[in-house]
Structures are given as structure tokens and as C-alpha cells.
């Protein structure tokens, strides 16, 4: 039933998480993790925060494809900031 989803996630490989530094923004941490796919990089990463001693996480995966991991990481940070600005704490609902 969910074979298409499993197949989609297996297509790309995430660039090493330590390759890009996380960025803090308005109490949230943004971790860019570009996903290599078909010679390009898909916008992928995480938005996290610590609340009441518990780490909350939101995965951000978009259809944007860019020629370099650095460009994908920069765009991921920009889009994550926009998600935070528009949704705030609701991003974890």
C-alpha cells in the first residue's frame, strides 16, 4: 500500500548532517540536510526545538531541486524561517 512512499524515500540520500551547521531562529533550530537525487539536491531538513525537556521535530521536504548541496541548504534555511514566521509553534501540531 505504501510502497510508493518507501520507494520515494529510498531514491535520495541525505548529505551528511555534520556537513552543514544548524542555524537558530526565534527559539527553533534549523538543520539543513540536502538530499542527493538524480545528480541534483532536493531541499530537505528539520526544524526542531526543546519544549518541557522534550525535543520536537518537523521534517521539511520540498520538491525544489538545486545543482549544489550548498544552494539546497541555503534555500532550506530560508524556507524553514518562512515556515516558522507563518506558523510559529503550530508547526509541531
MIFI-660599 format. One record per residue: x, z, y of N, C-alpha, C, O in turn. Coordinates in steps of 0.2 Angstrom, whole numbers, plus 2048, in hexadecimal, padded with zeros to 3 digits. Each point is the difference from the previous one (the first is absolute). Example, Ala and Ser with C-alpha at 12.3 -4.5 7.8 and 13.67 -1.06 7.14 Angstrom:
8428277E47FC8008068048008068058037FF 7F97F98068048018067FC803805803801806 
END
This chain:
8048007FA7FC8008068048008067FF7FC805 8068087FB8058018068067FC7FF805802803 7FB7F97F98077FD7FE8027FC8078067FF801 7F67FE8038027FD8068048048048047FE804 7F98097FD8048048048068027FE805801803 7FC8017F68068017FD8057FB801806801801 7F87F87FE8047FA8008028008088067FE801 7F68038048027FF8078058058018057FF804 7FB8087FA8058058028077FE7FC805802802 7FA7FB7F88077FE7FD8037FB8038067FF7FE 7F77FD8068037FA8038068018048057FD800 7FA8088048058028058048067FF7FE8047FC 8087FC8068048067FF8028038078027FD805 7FD80A7FB8028038078078018018048017FC 7FE7FD80A8078018028018088007FC804802 80A7FE7FC8028077FF7FE8048068017FE806 7FB8077F97FD8058058058028057FF801806 8078007F88068038048037FB805804801804 7FA7F97FB8027FA8047FE8018078047FE804 7F68047FD7FD8018077FF8078017FD8047FC 8047FE80A7FF8078027F98018027FD7FC803 80080A7FB7F9801802800802807805802803 7F57FC8007FF8018077FA8058017FB8007FD 8068058087FB8058017FC7FE8068037FD805 7F68037FB7FC7FE8057FA8058007FC8007FB 80380380B7FA8048017FE8057FA7FB8017FE 80A8027FF8008057FA7FF7FC7F97FF8047FB 8027F68058007FC7FA8077FD7FF8047FF804 7FD8007F58077FD7FE7FE7F97FE7FC8007FB 8087FB8077FE7F97FE8077FE7FC805800802 7F97FE7F88067FE7FB7FF7F87FF7FB7FE7FC 8097FE8077FF7F97FE8047FE7FA8058027FE 7F77FB7FD8037FE7FA7FE7F97FE7FB7FE7FC 8087FD8087FE7F97FF8017FE7F88048027FC 7F77F98027FF7FE7F98037F98007FD7FC802 8088037FA8037F97FF7FB7FC7FB7FE8037FB 8007F78087FB7FC7FC8017F98028007FE805 8027FE7F68007F98018057FE8057FF7FB804 8078087FC8057FE8057FF8038078037FF805 7F78057FC7FF8038077FE8077FF8018037FA 7FD80180B7FF8077FF7F98018037FE7FF806 7FE8057F67F98028028008068038048057FF 7F87FC8068008068047FD8067FC7FA7FF7FD 80A8068027FE8057FB803807802806800803 7F78057FD8038078027FB8057FF7FA8007FD 8088068057FB806800800804806805800804 7F58037FE7FF8058057FF8067FD7FC8017FC 8088048067FF8077FD8008058058027FF806 7FC8077F88008068047FF8067FC7FD8007FA 8068068087FF8067FD7FB804803800801806 7FA8017F67FB8048037FE8057FB7FF7FF7FA 8028088097FE8067FC8058007FA7FE8027FA 8087FC8068058007FB7FF7FA7FB8048007FB 7F87FC8067FE7FA7FB8027FA8047FE7FE805 8067FD7F78027FA8037FA7FB7FF7FE7FF7FA 7FF7FE80B7FB7FB8008047F98018057FF803 7F87FC7F98037F98007FB7FB8017FB8007FC 8077FB8087FB7FA8008057FA7FF8057FF804 7FA7FD7F78047FA7FF7FD7FA8047FA7FF801 80A7FE8037FF7FA8048037FA7FD8067FF800 7F57FC7FE8037FA7FD7FC7FB8037F9800800 80A7FB8037FD7FA8048027FA7FD8057FF7FC 7F77FB8068027FA7FD8057FC8048037FB7FE 8008088078057FD8048067FF7FC8038057FD 8007F58048067FF7FC8057FE8057FF7FC805 8078077FB8067FE8058067FE7FC8018027FA 8047FB80A8067FD7FC8058057FF8047FF7FC 7FC8078078058057FF7FD8077FF7FA802803 8098027F97FE8077FF7FF8048077FC804801 8097FB8038018038077FA7FF8047FD804803 8017F57FD7FA7FE8047F98037FD7FC803804 8047FE7F67FA8037FC8008078027FA803801 80C8007FF8008088017FE8018087FC805801 8067F78037FE8018077F97FF8017FD804804 8007F77F97F97FE8017FC8067FD7FA802802 8088007F87FC8067FD8008068047FB803801 80A7FE8028008068057FB7FF8067FD805802 8047F58017FB7FE8057F98017FE7FB803803 8037FA7F77F98007FD7FE8077FE7FA802801 80B8027FD7FE8077FE7FF8048067FB804800 8087FB8067FF8048067F97FE8027FC804803 8027F57FD7FA7FE8027FA8047FB7FB802803 8067FE7F77FC8047FB7FF8078027FA803801 80B8008018008078027FC8018077FC804801 8067F78047FC8008067F98007FF7FC803804 8027F87F87F97FE7FF7FC8067FC7FA801801 8098027FA7FD8047FB8028078007FC8057FE 80A7FD8058028078008008037F98027FD7FB 7FC8098047FF8037FA7FB7FD7FB8018027FA 7FB7FA8087FB7FD7FC8037FB7FB7FD7FE7FB 8098008068047FC7FC8008027F98017FD7FB 7FF80A8048018037F97F98027FD8008037FB 7FA7FB8097FA8017FD7FE7FC7FA7FB8007FD 
END
